[in-house]
Amino acid sequence: MLGKEVIMRELTVLDLDAETPEQIFDVMGKRFEELGYVNEKYIPSIKKRESMYPTALPTEPYPIAIPHTEADAIVKPFIAPVRLKNTISWGDMSDPDNKLDVKVAFMLGFYEPGAHIELLQILMHNFQRGDWVETLFAAKTEDEFYDAVMDMEWYHD
């Protein structure tokens, strides 16, 4: 199983200034490609997939998005935690017509079939832990944000 080693400090971003998920994909996709995590298929692939299957989760107290794309766009597995400067409207995974106000996204990149299933369960477990989510929002620096992410419980129910 993939472990915390896929949560990349160099891909962690605090207070990204974006107004749409597509802007996040452009900015972060360029960074991922420059650092060798994805290939040139990534940005068009994630935009297409997200338009068909949005990834915002209606978790309480704050919705969180988990955008991901096809395996052939991924070079090295990663989780890139991103906190936005402001909330943005993002399609609800369970009801694409419903829009959620998202301020945190965990951008996922995996190429092993099925490898992400247990990881998604771990993330979902943590997204429902209000105390842990609050630490993501309270972080003042990128290092604090990354450390808060790394403090997640690495198991699921």
Summary of the structure (lengths in Angstrom):
residues: 157
radius of gyration: 14.2
end to end distance: 16.1
largest distance: 37.7
contacts: 498
relative contact order: 0.20
helix: 41%
strand: 24%
